[in-house]
């Protein structure tokens, strides 16, 4: 799968892993390397807007576009954080 397909899998509540394995969707989370980019908590989607790198920013931009505003945005999440629940 390419990165956009993995993001689509997350948006549509499926699992998937990118061909390079760095981006994956599983258990209601979209993870890039070891950092959670988006997470379903109940009926809400929490979106991590923290800036990390150019490549992660591209993933975040594609994800935000796919979710079309159906999210609660957060920032200040340290790199490597796998769970966004405590930032809500």
C-alpha positions in Angstrom: 0.0 0.0 0.0 1.1 3.5 -0.6 0.8 6.2 2.1 -2.5 7.6 0.7 -4.0 4.1 0.7 -3.0 3.7 4.4 -4.6 7.0 5.3 -7.8 5.9 3.4 -7.7 2.7 5.4 -7.7 4.6 8.6 -10.4 7.0 7.5 -12.6 4.0 6.6 -11.7 2.1 9.8 -9.6 -0.6 8.2 -6.0 -1.7 8.9 -3.1 -1.3 6.5 0.6 -0.8 6.3 2.6 1.2 3.8 5.0 -0.6 1.5 8.0 0.7 3.5 6.2 -0.1 6.8 6.6 3.3 8.4 3.0 4.4 8.2 0.3 2.1 9.4 -3.3 2.0 10.5 -4.3 -0.4 13.3 -6.5 -0.4 16.4 -8.1 3.0 15.6 -4.8 4.7 15.3 -2.7 6.1 12.4 0.9 5.8 13.3 3.9 7.3 11.4 7.1 5.7 12.5 6.3 5.5 16.2 4.2 8.7 16.5 0.4 8.7 16.5 -0.9 11.1 13.9 -4.6 10.4 14.4 -6.6 8.3 16.8 -10.3 7.4 17.2 -11.5 8.0 20.8 -15.1 7.1 21.1 -16.9 8.8 18.2 -14.2 11.5 17.8 -11.0 11.6 15.9 -8.1 13.3 17.5 -5.6 14.7 15.0 -2.0 15.4 16.0 -1.0 18.7 14.3 2.5 18.9 16.0 5.2 19.7 13.4 8.0 17.0 13.1 9.5 16.8 9.6 8.7 17.6 6.0 7.6 14.0 5.3 5.4 13.8 8.4 3.9 17.2 7.5 2.9 15.7 4.1 1.2 12.7 5.9 -0.6 15.1 8.2 -1.8 17.3 5.4 -3.1 14.3 3.4 -4.8 13.0 6.6 -6.4 16.3 7.4 -7.7 16.5 3.9 -9.2 13.0 4.0 -10.9 13.7 7.4 -12.4 17.0 6.1 -12.7 18.8 9.5 -14.2 15.9 11.4 -11.4 16.1 14.0 -10.3 17.7 17.2 -6.8 19.0 16.6 -4.1 18.9 19.2 -0.4 19.9 19.3 2.6 19.7 21.6 2.8 15.9 21.3 6.3 14.6 21.7 7.8 12.5 18.9 7.3 8.8 19.6 4.0 9.2 21.5 1.7 6.3 20.6 -1.4 7.4 22.3 -3.2 10.8 22.0 -5.9 10.2 24.7 -4.0 12.2 27.4 -3.7 15.2 25.2 -7.5 15.7 24.8 
